[in-house]
C-alpha cells in the first residue's frame, strides 16, 4: 500500500482454502473502491493470470451503500476441496471512504502536516480494502506500507521492518493472531514515539507527545492488573 500526502493505493493478496469443489466465483465486500486489476497467483509456476471481475450493488443495509466485487474463476482453477488459491487485487481508495479521516494540516496541533487515521468498525473496512467484511471472518495479515518522509505509518500489528529508500519510508507489519476486519487500523502522519515503560509507549504529534505520555503513564500498572485478573480466573 502507498500513501502520498494523502491518497491510498496499492494491492491486497487474499489466500483462500477451498471448502467446496469446483468453486466458480469469489465475492468480496467493497464500497467506492477503484478496482484496477484482479489476478490469480500461481506459486508453483511463479506466474499470474488475469481474472474477470465486476462490481454489483448489494443494498442489504438500509441507507448504506454497499457493493460486491465478484471475481470469476475459470473452470478447473479451483476444483479440489481443501486446496489453496491466491488472488491479488490492485486498487485505490476513494476520498469518500467511510473508514478514513483525511485531516488537513490546519486541523492538527502542529499545523505543519496532514494526518490520516482509519476507523473500520463496524463494517467500514470494505471502503479501504476488498475483503469479507464481517466479524464472523477472522484472518491473519501482513502489511507493507510505503509513505513519503517525514511521515510515520502505524498498522494494527507488529512492526517487523523499517527502512528508507529514495525518500520513501517502507514499513512492514504482521498480525499473527486472526482478527476480524474491523480491527484493521492505519495511522499516518508526522507523529513520534515516546517510551512510557518497558512494555508501553505512545505515538503523538511532537507538541503533544510529552503531555500524552504523562497522561498515560500508568499503562504498565493497568497491564499488570489485567494479568493478575486472568491468573486469578
Long-range contacts (C-beta under 8 A, 24 or more apart in sequence): 1-143, 1-144, 1-145, 1-146, 2-145, 2-146, 2-147, 3-116, 3-145, 3-146, 3-147, 3-148, 3-151, 3-153, 3-188, 4-147, 4-148, 5-114, 5-148, 6-102, 6-114, 6-116, 6-188, 7-92, 7-93, 7-95, 8-92, 8-93, 8-97, 8-100, 8-128, 9-91, 9-92, 9-93, 10-90, 10-91, 10-92, 11-88, 11-89, 11-90, 11-91, 12-88, 12-89, 12-91, 12-129, 12-130, 12-131, 13-41, 13-86, 13-87, 13-88, 13-89, 14-86, 14-87, 14-88, 14-89, 14-131, 15-84, 15-85, 15-86, 16-84, 16-85, 16-86, 16-87, 17-82, 17-83, 17-84, 18-78, 18-80, 18-81, 18-82, 18-83, 18-84, 18-85, 19-81, 19-82, 20-81, 21-79, 21-80, 21-81, 22-75, 22-76, 22-78, 22-79, 23-73, 23-78, 23-79, 24-72, 24-73, 24-75, 24-78, 25-70, 25-71, 25-72, 25-73, 26-70, 26-71, 26-73, 26-87, 27-68, 27-69, 27-70, 27-71, 28-68, 28-69, 28-71, 28-89, 28-126, 28-130, 28-131, 28-132, 29-66, 29-67, 29-68, 29-69, 29-123, 29-126, 29-130, 29-131, 29-132, 29-133, 29-134, 30-55, 30-67, 30-68, 30-69, 30-126, 30-127, 30-130, 31-65, 31-66, 31-67, 31-97, 31-98, 31-124, 31-126, 31-127, 32-65, 32-67, 32-94, 32-96, 32-97, 32-127, 33-67, 33-69, 33-91, 33-92, 33-93, 33-94, 33-126, 33-127, 33-128, 33-129, 33-130, 34-91, 34-92, 34-93, 34-94, 35-69, 35-89, 35-90, 35-91, 35-130, 36-90, 36-91, 36-92, 37-88, 37-89, 37-90, 38-69, 38-71, 38-87, 38-88, 38-89, 38-90, 39-87, 39-88, 39-89, 40-73, 40-77, 40-85, 40-86, 40-87, 40-88, 41-86, 41-87, 41-88, 43-86, 48-88, 51-87, 61-123, 66-126, 67-126, 69-130, 89-130, 91-129, 91-130, 93-127, 93-128, 94-127, 96-127, 97-124, 97-127, 97-128, 98-124, 98-127, 99-124, 99-125, 99-126, 99-127, 99-128, 100-127, 100-128, 103-189, 108-189, 108-205, 109-205, 109-207, 109-208, 110-190, 110-205, 110-206, 110-207, 112-190, 113-150, 113-151, 113-189, 113-190, 114-189, 115-188, 115-189, 115-190, 115-191, 115-205, 116-186, 116-187, 116-188, 116-189, 117-185, 117-186, 117-187, 117-188, 117-189, 118-184, 118-185, 118-186, 118-187, 119-185, 120-181, 120-182, 120-183, 120-184, 120-185, 121-182, 122-182, 123-181, 123-182, 124-182, 125-181, 125-182, 125-184, 126-181, 128-184, 128-186, 129-181, 129-184, 131-181, 132-181, 133-181, 133-182, 134-180, 134-181, 135-180, 135-181, 135-182, 136-180, 137-180, 137-181, 138-178, 138-179, 138-180, 139-178, 139-179, 140-174, 140-175, 140-176, 140-177, 140-178, 140-179, 141-174, 141-175, 141-184, 142-172, 142-173, 142-174, 142-175, 143-171, 143-172, 143-173, 143-174, 143-175, 144-170, 144-171, 144-172, 144-173, 145-170, 145-171, 145-172, 145-173, 145-186, 145-188, 146-170, 147-171, 147-188, 150-190, 151-188, 151-189, 151-190, 152-188, 152-189, 152-190, 152-191, 152-192, 152-193, 152-203, 153-186, 153-187, 153-188, 154-185, 154-186, 154-187, 154-188, 154-191, 154-203, 155-184, 155-185, 155-186, 156-183, 156-184, 156-185, 156-186, 196-220, 199-223
